[in-house]
Amino acid sequence: MSEEMKKEAMGGEEVKKEGFFARLKEGLAKTRNNIVRGIDNVFSGFSEIDDDFYEELEEILVMGDIGVNATTQILDRLKAQVKEQHIKKPADCKQFLMQSIKEQMQVGENAYDFEQEQSIVMIIGVNGVGKTTSVGKLAGKYKAAGRRVLIAAADTFRAAAGDQLAEWAKRADVPMIGGKEGADPASVVYDAVSAAKARGVDVLLIDTAGRLHNKKNLMEELRKMNRIIDREFPNAHRENFIVLDGTTGQNALVQAREFGDVADLTGIILTKMDGTAKGGIAVAIQSELQVPVKYIGVGEKIEDLQRFDPGDFVDALFDVEPEMKEEALGDTVNVTEAEREAEKAGLSQMQPEPQTGSKPEPQTGSQPEQQTGSEPEPQTGSQPEPKDRTRDTIQESGWTMPAWALESIAEEEAARQTESNLTESGTGSAEEPVEEKKEKVSFWKRLWS
């Protein structure tokens, strides 16, 4: 791929990310009114940081569906930073609160390694949370990234579930393996795993039926499918994503706990975040279950499902524009200016200092100084150098003498001859204008010699 194509692709990703951030910020407006407005009132209503201040923050965070455990950890970290930084005013610790929430929601460096490995991703959750839609969006994303994707339609209980997934598979341009309505979902998984091995598929996405977390028979069916995958494709990287509806609040946390007893949950897909007042549940789930939120959805389009970024989420929640690009741009400008200054300094050291207001110092080995008003001292042991020495030296070196330099040297020789004639005649030294012209042309002659 050429550099221009790479820049265009990176630019497209940047525009897409900025558009997603705008939609995320708009989607979290109700959550912002539910949580952040109360936090701002606490910061502006207290004049000092004390126990009452922390109690008010705790109440707002817990009521905003962030949860007791997550709130406790966030405030403990905030208290430590306030003590360490010697912060006295409540308004000064808002940024520390935001940073504490971001640290609470870190995904991990290896969270998305499965996207580059041969993986089997099972999508589970209750009915109506957006499992089938999430499968279709993930298939489109992986396909666009150059991965070979296969979809397994293991939701054989819900009417028209296969037709809905087939439509998403068509949009993503990926193949799908399904079964008849009412068929054993474990048999569909077996067929899909066999096909994935035979075709060399990179990512196998398995859509499962909606299971209520209190229905034991459906949960047992989920265990059965996991056993088949472990037996038939043990070397594949396993991911079990639970899809949770962001509008359900604490009920989503209950669902995640129950499904966690049946499957080893490795990630959470948080959907319907475009208009919920309970967006704080994203913080609570990760803190309570130690399972990271890996994807977040804010709409119906494929690009509306993106990787979860804690920094973007908290900035959108607090209605703060990300400053990363501005800071990076500032650093670039500073470096450029510093390099320019260094370059100027280096050039000034290489260039000769201008000579102003004083005569140039005579160079060693040049012609002897002429003494005004007296006979010149005779030269012994050597013949006087010809007057055109500089011109001959330059011509021998292969340089081209500029016309103005030739004229200056000629004027210098004429001035020296005039001075010599005046000295021999006894009328005194040359006139001042002639001496100044001599000094000027002597500088250029020495420069070119």
ZIBEL-V602151 format. One record per pair of residues at least 24 apart in sequence whose ideal C-beta (glycine too) atoms are under 10 Angstrom apart, sorted by the first residue. I is the first residue (numbers start at 0). GAP is how many residues later the second one is. D is the distance in whole Angstrom. If there is no record, write none. Layout:
BEGIN
{{I	GAP	D} {I	GAP	D}}
END
This chain:
BEGIN
{{13	311	9} {15	287	6} {15	290	8} {16	286	10} {16	289	8} {16	290	10} {16	292	9} {16	295	8} {16	305	10} {17	304	9} {17	307	9} {18	284	8} {18	285	10} {19	276	9} {19	278	7} {19	279	9} {19	283	7} {19	284	7} {19	285	9} {19	286	5} {19	287	10} {19	289	9} {19	292	8} {19	296	10} {20	277	10} {20	285	9} {20	288	9} {20	291	6} {20	292	10} {20	294	8} {20	295	6} {20	300	9} {20	301	7} {21	276	10} {21	294	9} {21	299	10} {22	250	9} {22	251	7} {22	275	5} {22	276	6} {22	278	10} {22	280	10} {22	281	7} {22	283	10} {22	293	9} {23	249	7} {23	250	8} {23	255	10} {23	272	7} {23	273	10} {23	274	5} {23	275	10} {23	280	10} {23	282	8} {23	285	9} {23	288	7} {23	289	7} {23	291	9} {23	292	5} {23	293	9} {24	273	10} {24	287	9} {24	288	10} {24	290	8} {24	291	4} {24	292	8} {24	293	10} {24	294	7} {24	295	9} {24	296	9} {25	248	7} {25	249	9} {25	272	8} {25	290	9} {26	219	9} {26	245	9} {26	246	5} {26	247	4} {26	248	6} {26	249	7} {26	252	8} {26	269	9} {26	270	9} {26	271	5} {26	272	8} {26	277	10} {26	289	8} {27	218	10} {27	245	7} {27	246	9} {27	247	9} {27	248	8} {27	249	9} {27	251	5} {27	252	10} {27	254	10} {27	270	9} {27	285	8} {27	286	10} {27	288	5} {27	289	5} {27	290	9} {27	291	9} {28	245	10} {28	246	8} {28	247	10} {28	248	9} {28	250	10} {28	287	10} {28	288	10} {28	290	9} {29	217	10} {29	244	10} {29	245	6} {29	246	6} {29	247	4} {29	248	8} {29	249	8} {30	33	7} {30	34	8} {30	215	9} {30	242	8} {30	244	9} {30	245	6} {30	246	6} {30	247	7} {30	248	3} {30	249	6} {30	250	9} {30	251	9} {30	285	9} {30	286	6} {31	32	10} {31	245	9} {31	247	8} {31	284	8} {31	285	6} {31	286	7} {31	287	6} {32	244	7} {33	26	9} {33	29	8} {33	30	6} {33	31	8} {33	242	9} {33	243	5} {33	244	8} {33	245	8} {33	246	8} {34	25	6} {34	26	7} {34	28	8} {34	29	4} {34	30	8} {34	31	8} {34	242	9} {34	243	10} {34	244	8} {34	245	6} {34	248	10} {34	282	7} {34	283	9} {35	24	9} {35	28	9} {35	58	10} {35	62	10} {35	281	6} {35	282	5} {35	283	7} {35	284	10} {37	25	8} {37	26	8} {38	25	9} {38	55	8} {38	58	7} {38	59	10} {38	279	8} {39	51	10} {39	54	8} {39	278	9} {41	48	7} {41	52	10} {41	55	10} {42	46	9} {42	47	5} {42	48	5} {42	49	9} {42	50	8} {42	51	6} {42	54	9} {43	46	8} {43	47	7} {44	45	8} {45	43	9} {45	44	5} {45	45	9} {46	41	10} {46	42	8} {46	43	8} {46	44	10} {47	40	7} {47	41	8} {47	42	7} {48	29	10} {48	30	9} {48	33	6} {48	34	10} {48	38	7} {48	39	7} {48	40	7} {48	41	6} {48	43	9} {48	44	7} {49	40	9} {52	29	10} {52	37	6} {52	40	9} {53	24	8} {53	25	7} {53	28	10} {55	34	10} {56	33	9} {56	36	10} {56	40	8} {59	220	10} {60	36	9} {60	40	9} {60	219	7} {60	222	8} {60	223	10} {61	218	9} {61	222	9} {62	217	9} {63	185	10} {63	213	9} {63	214	8} {63	215	8} {63	216	4} {63	217	9} {63	219	9} {63	220	9} {63	253	10} {64	181	10} {64	183	10} {64	184	5} {64	185	6} {64	187	9} {64	188	9} {64	211	9} {64	212	9} {64	213	5} {64	214	8} {64	215	4} {64	216	5} {64	217	9} {64	218	8} {64	219	6} {64	220	10} {65	35	8} {65	38	9} {65	212	10} {65	213	10} {65	214	4} {65	215	8} {65	216	9} {65	217	5} {65	218	5} {65	221	8} {66	183	8} {66	186	7} {66	213	8} {66	214	8} {66	216	7} {66	217	3} {66	218	8} {66	219	10} {66	220	6} {66	221	6} {67	216	9} {67	219	9} {67	220	9} {68	35	10} {68	214	10} {68	215	8} {68	218	5} {68	219	6} {69	31	9} {69	34	6} {69	35	9} {69	210	8} {69	211	10} {69	212	10} {69	213	5} {69	214	5} {69	215	9} {69	216	8} {69	217	4} {69	218	7} {70	30	10} {70	33	10} {70	209	9} {70	212	9} {70	213	9} {70	216	9} {71	215	9} {72	27	8} {72	28	10} {72	30	9} {72	31	6} {72	210	10} {72	214	6} {73	26	5} {73	27	6} {73	29	9} {73	30	6} {73	31	10} {73	209	8} {73	213	9} {74	25	8} {75	24	9} {76	24	9} {76	26	7} {76	27	8} {93	224	8} {93	226	10} {94	223	10} {94	225	9} {96	217	9} {96	221	9} {97	213	9} {97	216	5} {97	217	8} {97	219	9} {97	220	6} {97	222	7} {98	212	9} {98	215	8} {99	214	10} {100	179	9} {100	182	6} {100	209	8} {100	212	9} {100	213	5} {100	216	8} {100	217	9} {101	181	10} {101	207	10} {101	208	5} {101	209	6} {101	210	10} {101	211	8} {101	212	5} {101	213	9} {102	207	8} {102	211	10} {103	179	6} {103	180	10} {103	182	7} {103	183	6} {103	206	8} {103	210	9} {104	177	7} {104	178	6} {104	180	10} {104	181	6} {104	182	8} {104	187	8} {104	188	7} {104	203	8} {104	204	9} {104	205	4} {104	206	9} {104	208	7} {104	209	7} {105	180	9} {105	186	8} {105	204	6} {105	205	10} {106	160	9} {106	179	9} {106	185	5} {106	186	7} {106	187	7} {106	200	8} {106	201	6} {106	202	8} {106	203	7} {107	184	6} {107	186	9} {110	128	10} {110	155	9} {110	156	7} {110	181	6} {110	182	10} {110	183	6} {110	196	9} {110	197	9} {111	127	10} {111	155	9} {111	182	7} {111	183	10} {111	195	7} {112	124	8} {113	88	10} {113	89	8} {113	122	10} {113	123	5} {113	124	8} {113	125	5} {113	152	8} {113	153	9} {113	180	10} {114	26	9} {114	27	7} {114	30	7} {114	32	7} {114	87	9} {114	88	7} {114	122	10} {114	124	9} {114	192	10} {115	29	9} {115	31	8} {115	86	9} {115	87	10} {115	121	9} {116	85	8} {116	86	9} {116	119	8} {116	120	5} {116	122	10} {117	29	10} {117	30	10} {117	78	8} {117	79	9} {117	82	8} {117	83	8} {117	84	6} {117	85	8} {117	86	9} {117	115	9} {117	117	8} {117	118	6} {117	119	6} {118	28	9} {118	77	10} {118	82	9} {118	83	7} {118	84	5} {118	85	7} {118	86	9} {118	117	6} {118	118	4} {118	119	7} {118	120	6} {119	30	10} {119	32	9} {119	69	9} {119	72	9} {119	73	7} {119	76	7} {119	81	9} {119	83	8} {119	84	5} {119	85	8} {119	86	7} {119	109	6} {119	110	10} {119	112	10} {119	113	6} {119	116	5} {119	117	7} {119	118	6} {119	119	7} {119	120	9} {120	28	10} {120	82	6} {120	83	7} {120	84	5} {120	85	7} {120	115	10} {120	116	9} {120	117	8} {120	118	4} {120	119	8} {120	120	6} {120	145	9} {120	146	9} {121	30	9} {121	32	9} {121	67	9} {121	82	9} {121	83	8} {121	84	5} {121	85	9} {121	86	6} {121	100	8} {121	103	7} {121	104	8} {121	107	8} {121	116	8} {121	117	7} {121	118	5} {121	119	7} {121	120	10} {121	141	7} {121	144	10} {122	29	10} {122	31	9} {122	32	10} {122	82	7} {122	83	7} {122	84	6} {122	85	6} {122	116	9} {122	117	8} {122	118	5} {122	119	8} {122	120	6} {122	146	8} {123	82	9} {123	83	9} {123	84	5} {123	85	9} {123	86	9} {123	87	7} {123	95	10} {123	98	6} {123	101	10} {123	102	10} {123	116	7} {123	117	7} {123	118	5} {123	119	7} {123	131	10} {123	135	6} {123	138	8} {123	139	6} {123	141	8} {124	83	8} {124	84	10} {124	85	7} {124	86	8} {124	88	9} {124	116	8} {124	117	5} {124	118	4} {124	119	7} {124	120	8} {124	127	9} {124	130	7} {124	131	9} {124	134	7} {124	143	10} {124	144	8} {124	146	9} {125	83	10} {125	84	5} {125	85	6} {125	86	6} {125	87	7} {125	89	10} {125	92	10} {125	116	9} {125	117	9} {125	118	9} {125	119	8} {125	122	9} {125	125	10} {125	126	9} {125	129	6} {125	132	10} {125	133	9} {126	28	10} {126	30	9} {126	31	7} {126	34	10} {126	82	8} {126	83	3} {126	84	8} {126	85	8} {127	82	7} {127	115	10} {127	117	7} {127	120	10} {127	144	10} {128	81	8} {128	113	9} {128	114	5} {128	115	6} {128	116	4} {128	117	9} {128	118	10} {128	119	8} {128	123	8} {128	126	8} {128	140	9} {128	141	10} {128	142	6} {128	143	8} {129	113	6} {129	114	9} {129	115	7} {129	116	10} {129	139	8} {129	140	10} {129	141	4} {129	142	7} {129	167	7} {129	170	10} {129	175	9} {130	24	8} {130	27	10} {130	30	9} {130	34	10} {130	76	6} {130	77	7} {130	78	9} {130	79	7} {130	110	9} {130	111	9} {130	112	5} {130	138	8} {130	140	9} {131	26	9} {131	29	6} {131	30	10} {131	32	5} {131	33	5} {131	35	10} {131	36	7} {131	75	6} {131	76	10} {131	78	9} {131	111	9} {132	31	8} {132	32	9} {132	35	7} {132	74	10} {132	110	9} {132	136	10} {132	138	8} {132	164	8} {132	167	7} {132	169	10} {132	171	10} {132	172	8} {133	34	10} {133	71	9} {133	73	9} {133	107	8} {133	109	5} {133	135	5} {133	137	7} {133	161	7} {133	163	7} {133	171	7} {134	29	10} {134	30	7} {134	33	7} {134	34	9} {134	37	9} {134	41	10} {134	70	5} {134	71	8} {134	72	5} {134	73	9} {134	106	10} {134	108	9} {134	134	10} {135	28	8} {135	29	7} {135	30	10} {135	31	8} {135	32	3} {135	33	7} {135	34	9} {135	35	7} {135	36	6} {135	38	9} {135	40	10} {135	69	9} {135	71	9} {135	166	8} {135	169	9} {136	31	8} {136	34	9} {136	35	8} {136	132	9} {136	134	10} {136	158	8} {136	160	7} {136	162	10} {136	163	9} {136	164	8} {136	165	5} {136	166	8} {136	167	8} {136	168	4} {136	169	9} {137	30	10} {137	34	9} {137	65	8} {137	67	6} {137	103	9} {137	131	8} {137	157	8} {137	164	9} {137	167	7} {138	26	9} {138	29	7} {138	30	7} {138	32	9} {138	33	4} {138	34	9} {138	35	5} {138	36	10} {138	37	9} {138	64	8} {138	66	6} {138	68	10} {138	163	9} {139	28	8} {139	29	10} {139	31	7} {139	32	4} {139	33	8} {139	34	8} {139	161	9} {139	162	4} {139	163	9} {139	165	9} {140	31	8} {140	62	10} {140	154	9} {140	161	7} {140	162	8} {140	164	7} {140	165	9} {140	166	9} {141	30	8} {141	32	8} {141	60	7} {141	61	5} {141	63	8} {142	28	10} {142	29	5} {142	30	6} {142	31	5} {142	59	10} {142	60	9} {142	159	10} {143	28	9} {143	29	10} {143	158	8} {143	159	10} {144	57	9} {144	58	10} {145	56	9} {146	27	9} {146	54	9} {146	55	4} {146	56	5} {147	26	8} {147	27	9} {147	48	9} {147	51	7} {147	52	7} {147	53	5} {147	54	5} {147	55	7} {147	56	10} {148	24	9} {148	25	4} {148	26	8} {148	27	10} {148	47	10} {148	52	7} {148	53	7} {148	54	5} {148	55	8} {148	56	7} {149	24	7} {149	25	6} {149	26	7} {149	27	7} {149	42	7} {149	43	10} {149	45	6} {149	46	5} {149	49	7} {149	51	4} {149	52	9} {149	53	7} {149	54	5} {149	55	7} {149	56	10} {150	24	7} {150	25	4} {150	26	7} {150	27	8} {150	41	8} {150	52	10} {150	53	8} {150	54	5} {150	55	8} {150	56	7} {151	24	8} {151	25	5} {151	26	8} {151	27	9} {151	33	9} {151	36	6} {151	37	6} {151	38	10} {151	39	8} {151	40	3} {151	41	8} {151	43	9} {151	44	8} {151	52	6} {151	53	7} {151	54	4} {151	55	7} {151	56	9} {151	73	10} {152	24	7} {152	25	4} {152	26	7} {152	32	9} {152	35	7} {152	39	9} {152	52	10} {152	53	9} {152	54	6} {152	55	10} {153	24	8} {153	25	8} {153	29	9} {153	30	9} {153	31	4} {153	32	8} {153	33	9} {153	34	5} {153	35	5} {153	36	10} {153	37	10} {153	38	8} {153	52	5} {153	53	6} {153	54	5} {153	55	7} {153	67	9} {153	68	10} {153	71	7} {154	24	10} {154	26	10} {154	30	7} {154	33	9} {154	51	9} {154	52	5} {154	53	6} {154	54	4} {154	55	7} {155	24	7} {155	25	6} {155	26	6} {155	27	5} {155	28	7} {155	29	5} {155	30	10} {155	31	9} {155	32	7} {155	52	10} {155	53	7} {156	24	8} {156	25	7} {156	26	10} {156	28	8} {156	51	10} {156	52	4} {156	53	8} {156	54	9} {156	61	8} {156	64	9} {157	51	6} {157	52	7} {160	46	8} {160	47	10} {160	48	7} {160	49	9} {161	26	10} {161	45	9} {163	43	9} {164	40	10} {164	42	6} {167	39	9} {167	134	9} {168	36	10} {170	131	7} {171	33	10} {171	130	7} {173	27	10} {173	29	9} {173	31	8} {174	24	8} {174	26	9} {175	29	9} {175	31	9} {176	27	9} {176	29	10} {177	29	9} {183	37	9} {183	40	9} {183	41	10} {184	24	6} {184	33	10} {184	36	6} {184	37	9} {184	39	8} {184	40	6} {185	35	7} {185	36	10} {185	37	10} {185	38	5} {185	39	5} {185	40	10} {185	41	9} {185	42	6} {185	43	10} {186	38	10} {186	41	9} {187	37	9} {188	35	9} {188	36	5} {188	37	9} {188	38	10} {188	39	5} {188	40	7} {188	43	9} {189	35	9} {189	38	5} {189	39	9} {189	41	9} {189	42	7} {191	36	10} {191	37	9} {191	40	10} {191	41	10} {192	32	10} {192	35	7} {192	36	6} {192	38	9} {192	39	5} {192	40	5} {192	43	8} {193	38	7} {193	39	9} {195	36	9} {195	37	7} {195	40	8} {196	35	8} {196	36	6} {196	38	10} {196	39	9} {200	35	10} {202	33	10} {202	34	9} {202	36	9} {203	25	9} {203	29	8} {203	32	8} {204	34	10} {204	36	10} {205	34	10} {207	35	10} {207	55	10} {209	33	10} {210	44	10} {210	47	9} {210	48	8} {210	51	9} {211	43	9} {211	46	9} {212	38	10} {212	41	7} {212	42	5} {212	43	9} {212	44	8} {212	45	3} {212	46	6} {212	47	10} {212	48	9} {212	49	9} {213	40	10} {213	41	10} {213	44	7} {214	43	10} {215	46	10} {217	44	10} {218	39	8} {218	40	8} {218	42	8} {218	43	5} {218	44	9} {219	42	8} {220	41	10} {221	37	8} {221	40	5} {221	41	6} {222	39	6} {222	40	8} {224	38	9} {225	36	8} {225	37	6} {225	38	8} {236	29	10} {237	25	10} {237	26	8} {237	28	7} {238	25	10} {238	26	9} {238	27	5} {238	28	6} {238	55	9} {239	24	6} {239	25	5} {239	26	5} {239	27	8} {239	51	10} {240	24	8} {240	25	7} {240	26	5} {240	27	7} {240	28	5} {240	50	10} {240	53	7} {240	54	8} {241	24	9} {241	25	8} {241	26	6} {241	27	7} {241	28	10} {241	43	9} {241	47	9} {241	49	8} {242	25	8} {242	26	5} {242	27	8} {242	28	6} {242	29	10} {242	52	9} {242	54	9} {243	24	6} {243	25	7} {243	26	6} {243	27	7} {243	28	9} {243	37	8} {243	38	9} {243	41	7} {243	49	9} {244	25	8} {244	26	6} {244	27	5} {244	28	9} {244	31	8} {244	33	10} {244	36	9} {245	24	5} {245	25	6} {245	26	5} {245	27	5} {245	28	9} {245	29	9} {245	30	5} {245	31	10} {245	32	7} {245	33	6} {245	34	10} {245	35	6} {245	36	7} {245	39	10} {245	47	10} {245	50	8} {245	51	8} {245	52	9} {246	24	9} {246	25	5} {246	26	9} {246	27	10} {246	28	8} {246	29	4} {246	30	8} {246	31	6} {246	32	9} {246	34	9} {247	24	9} {247	28	9} {247	30	7} {247	33	8} {248	27	8} {248	28	9} {248	29	4} {248	30	9} {248	31	8} {248	32	5} {248	35	9} {249	28	8} {249	30	10} {249	31	7} {249	34	8} {249	35	10} {249	38	10} {250	27	9} {250	30	9} {251	26	8} {251	29	6} {251	30	9} {251	32	9} {251	33	7} {252	28	7} {252	31	6} {252	32	6} {252	34	10} {252	35	6} {252	36	8} {254	30	10} {255	25	10} {255	28	10} {255	29	6} {255	32	8} {255	33	6} {255	35	7} {256	28	10} {256	31	8} {256	32	7} {258	30	10} {259	29	6} {259	30	10} {259	31	7} {263	27	10} {264	24	7} {264	25	10} {264	26	5} {264	27	10} {265	25	7} {265	26	8} {265	28	8} {266	24	7} {266	25	6} {266	26	7} {266	27	4} {266	28	7} {266	41	9} {267	24	7} {267	25	5} {267	26	6} {267	27	8} {267	28	9} {267	40	8} {268	24	8} {268	25	7} {268	26	5} {268	27	8} {268	28	7} {268	36	8} {268	39	9} {269	24	9} {269	25	7} {269	26	5} {269	27	7} {269	28	10} {269	35	10} {269	38	7} {269	43	10} {270	24	9} {270	25	8} {270	26	4} {270	27	9} {270	28	10} {270	33	10} {270	34	8} {271	25	7} {271	26	8} {271	27	9} {272	24	6} {272	25	5} {272	26	9} {272	31	10} {272	40	9} {272	43	10} {273	24	4} {273	25	6} {273	26	9} {273	30	8} {278	34	8} {278	37	9} {278	38	7} {279	37	8} {281	26	8} {281	28	9} {281	31	7} {281	32	10} {281	35	9} {282	27	9} {282	30	9} {282	31	9} {282	34	9} {285	24	9} {351	95	8} {354	88	7} {357	81	10} {358	76	10} {358	77	10} {358	80	5} {358	81	10} {358	83	9} {358	84	9} {359	79	7} {359	80	10} {359	82	7} {359	83	5} {359	84	10} {359	86	7} {359	87	9} {360	85	10} {361	80	9} {361	84	9} {362	79	10} {362	83	6} {362	86	8} {364	84	10} {365	24	10} {365	76	9} {365	79	9} {365	80	7} {365	83	8} {366	49	9} {366	75	10} {369	46	7} {369	49	6} {369	50	8} {369	53	8} {369	59	9} {369	60	10} {369	68	10} {370	52	9} {370	58	10} {371	47	8} {371	50	9} {371	51	7} {371	56	8} {371	57	4} {371	58	8} {371	63	9} {372	49	10} {372	50	7} {372	53	9} {372	55	7} {372	56	6} {373	49	8} {374	48	7} {374	49	8} {375	44	8} {375	47	8} {375	48	9} {386	25	9} {386	26	5} {386	29	8} {386	30	9} {387	25	8} {388	56	9} {388	60	8} {389	54	10} {389	55	5} {389	56	8} {389	57	10} {389	58	6} {389	59	5} {390	54	9} {390	57	9} {390	58	9} {392	55	9} {392	56	6} {393	54	6} {393	55	8} {398	49	8} {400	47	7} {401	42	9} {401	46	9} {403	40	8} {404	36	9} {404	39	6} {404	40	8} {404	42	8} {404	43	6} {405	42	10} {406	34	9} {406	37	10} {407	29	9} {407	32	7} {407	33	4} {407	34	9} {407	35	9} {407	36	5} {407	37	7} {407	39	10} {407	40	9} {408	32	6} {408	33	9} {408	35	7} {408	36	5} {408	39	8} {408	40	10} {409	31	8} {410	26	6} {410	27	8} {410	29	9} {410	30	5} {410	33	10} {411	25	8} {411	26	6} {411	27	9} {411	28	8} {411	29	4} {411	30	6} {411	31	10} {411	32	8} {411	33	6} {412	25	10} {412	28	9} {412	32	9} {413	24	9} {413	27	9} {414	24	9} {414	25	10} {414	26	7} {414	27	9} {415	25	10} {415	26	9}}
END
